[in-house]
């Protein structure tokens, strides 16, 4: 039996995530009191439900859970009993969370007549930090569409299916993004490639992305790009094993240009391929390409 502990910021999409997981065949429990988690796991293993994955949603409604020592004690107890538990943490930017609450007209679980919505979000982020730091999977839904969230959860559900061994000690994600839409909150390492020649100013390239051969060749054939690639791959080859030795289980490497459609995409594809060839479990994602391509249909956006 594989258990997923689904948690994160209120308003970040846990309800939708739980619904998607249920559609994928997981047995889902919402807002289970933390004191009952271990007992639930012990009893559930003896029940034949046909489900191989159980998702438990825990959030700020369970105030007693979000104490650093309580979290540590619970996770240690779960591990000592031999249960395989992975934490999926959902988050979003403060501005997006405020906007979502205003649209839904729902009350934040930590807000009241003395605590404003903004203060409640800030308090919750602080309370959840220990869980965020130890999470197996970190999903930032700030700019994430429902289908993209569903795809990420599908990938999590399928981890370890063939071997039954669960996730590998280190999982890498190489992500392209545009600085004009902000830094990815999930990034561990951020590299700025706006110093490279920009295909946006080449008429025949501006409406193509870094996944197209003509843009990729324009970016990668440049001498500066080739020198940069040699240095960044050497750096990552050096850093990643040391992060592994320190017990890090996941790493997001973010590559940014202005819009996130040309230079960062080509570089991300190249770095991702290098890491895959080096034997790392690596996922390549492009945060802003779809957004940029939608803008191209209505008017030029600068990369």
N, C-alpha and C positions, 0 to 999 in steps of 0.2 A: 504494500500500500504506500502510495506517495501522497504526502500532504503539502498543500500550498497555503501559506499564511498570507492572505490578501489584506494589505493595509495601506496607509498613506493619508494624504491630506483630504479633508472633507471637501467635496466638490470636484475632486480630481478625476472622478469617473469609476469609483469602486462598484457602484450599483450596476453600471453597464458592463464592467469587466466580469462581475459575478454572473450576470446573465449570459455573456458570451461563453464563459467557462462551462456553465450548465449545458448550453447548446452543444458543446464539444464533448459532452459525456462525463464531466466531473460531477461528483456529488457535492452540492454547495450548501453551506450553512452561514447565515448572515447574523452578525452581532452576537456571537456566542460569548458568554461571560468568560473572561480569561481564566478564572479559577476552575472552569469546567473543561478546559482544552485537553489537559492530559487525560482526565477521566474519559472524555469523549473518544480520544484516540485509542485508549485501551479497550473500550467496549466496542468501538466501530470495527476494529480488526476482526472480531469474531462474527461479524454480520456479513452475510453473503449478499452484496448489493449488485455485483457485476461491474462496479466502478473501480478503476485502478487508481484514480486521482480524486482526492477530496480537497475542496477549497474552503477555508475558514476565513470569513471576513471579520476583521477586528479593527475598530477605529476609535476616535476620541470619545464616543459615547461610553466606552469602558474606561472611566477615568483612572481607576486603580491600576490598570495595566501599564500606563505610560509613566512609569517610574523606572529610572535606569536600572536600579538593582532588581526590581521585579521582573523586568524583561530578561536580564541576564540569568536570573535564577530559573525562570521558566524555560528558556532555550537550553540551558545546561541540563535541566531535568528531562526535557524531551529527548535530547541526544543520548543521555545516559540510559534511557529505556530502549534505545535502538530504533527510534522512529526516524524516518527520512523526511525532513521538513525543509522547505525552501520558502523564503520570504519574497513576495512580489510587492514592491512599494510604488504607489502611484503619486505623482505630484504635479503641480502646475504653478505658474507664476502668480504672485499676489494679485496683480491686476485682473488676470483671467478668472481667478477664484471669486473676486469681488463681483465681477461682471456676471458670472454664472449664478451667484446667489441673488443678485438683484433681478435677474431674468426669471428665476424660479420662484422668488418671493418666499423662499424657505429660510428658517433660522439656522444659523451655524450652531452646532452642539455646544460650543464654548461661549457663545454670545448671550448676553442678557442686558437688563436695563443699565448695568454699570460697565459693561464691556462691549465696545463697538465691534463691528464686523472685522475691521482691519486689525484691531487688537487681538481678537479671537484667532484670526489666521496666524498672526505672529506667534501667539502663545502655543498654538497647536504645532507649528513648524518646529519650535524649540523642544516641545515634548516628544516629538516623533524622531528627532535627530538620531538617537541611539539605534532605532530600528532602521533608519535610512542608511546609516553607515555600515550595517551588517547585512543589508539586503542582498539576496542573490540576483534579483532582477529589479532594475530601476527604470520606470517608464514615465517620461515627462509628457503629459497630455496637453501642454500649452497650445501647440500648433497641430495636434494630432486629430485627424478625422476618425470617425467611428470605425471605418473599414481598416484603417491603419492600426488602431488599437486591437481590433480583432485579429489581425495578422500577427502582431507581436505575441498575443496570448496563445495563438496556435503554435507558434515556434516554441514557446515555453512548454506547452502541453506535450510536444513531440520530443523534447530533450530526453535522451537516454532510453527511448522506446525500444531500440533494437537490442541494446545490451542489458537494460534494466538496472544500470549502475548509476543513473541520475546524471547531473551536470558534471562537466570536467572541472578540475581545480581552477582553471583560468579561462574565461570567455572574453573575447575581444569584439568590440564593435567599432568600426571605422565609419564616421559620419561626416558628410559634407553639410555645410550650412551657410547662410548669408548673414553677415554682421548686421545688416540693416534690420533684421528681425530679432536680434539679440543673441547672446551666447546660449548654447544648450546647457541647461542646468545639470544635466547628467554627465557632462564632460569631465574626465580626469586630466586629460592633456589637450591643449588647444594650440593649433598652429595656424598662423595667418599667412595666406599665400597671395595677398593683394599686391605684392611686389612683382609678381609675374606679369608678362604681357597679357593684355585683356582681349579675348576674342570678341567681346561685345562690340568693339569698335570696327570689326571687319564685317561689312554688310552681309557677305555670304555665310557668315558663321554666327551672327548675333542671335538668330532664332533657333539655333541648334544647342544641345546641351553637351556637357563633358562626356556623356556616354556615346555620343556620335563620333565616328571615326575622324571626321575632318577637324572637329574641335579638339579631340584628344591628341591628334598628331600635332596640331598647332601648339598646344601647351607642352606636350612631352618632348618635342624635338628641339625645344629651346635649350641653349647651353646652360643658362642659369637654372632652369628646371632640372636638368640632369645633375648639376652639381648639388642642388638642394636635395634631390632624391637620394643621392649617395649618402649625404649627411644624415637625413632624417631616418633612413632605414638602419644605418649604423647605430643611431641613438636608440631607436626602438629595440633593436636586437640586444643592446646592452641593458636597457631599462626593464623590459618585461620579465626576464628571469629573476631579477632582484625583487620586483613587486610580488612575484610568485613565492619567493622565499619568505617574504613578510606575511604571507597568508592571504593576499588579495585574490578574490575569486572572480572579479569582473573588472573590465577597464573599457572606458569609452574614449576613443581618440578622435577629436573633432578637428576638421580641416575647414577653415572659413575663407571665403572671398566676399565680395560686396553683396551679391544677390544670392549666391549659393547654387548657381546653375552651370557655370562653365569651368573656371580654374579649379575650384575646390572639388568639383565632381570628378574631373579627370585625375587629380592627385589622389583623391580618396580611393578610386578604383585601383590605381597603381599600388598604393600602400596596402590595401586590402589583399590584393593578389600576392604581394610579397610575403605578408604574414601567413596567408594560407599555405603558400609553398614552404614556409618555414615550419609548418606543422601545427600552427595554432588554430583553434576553433574560432573562426573569424566571420563576423556578419558585416556586410557592407550596406549602409543605408544613406539615403539622400533626403534630408529634412525638407528642403525648400524648392526642389526642382519642380514639383507639380504646381506649386503656387506661382513660381516664375513663369512657367509655360502658360498658365491661365492668364497672366497679365499680358503676355506677348500677343494674345488674341485681341486684346482691347487697347493696348498701347505699349510703347517701349518702356522697359524698366532697365535701369543700369545694373550691370553685374560688376 
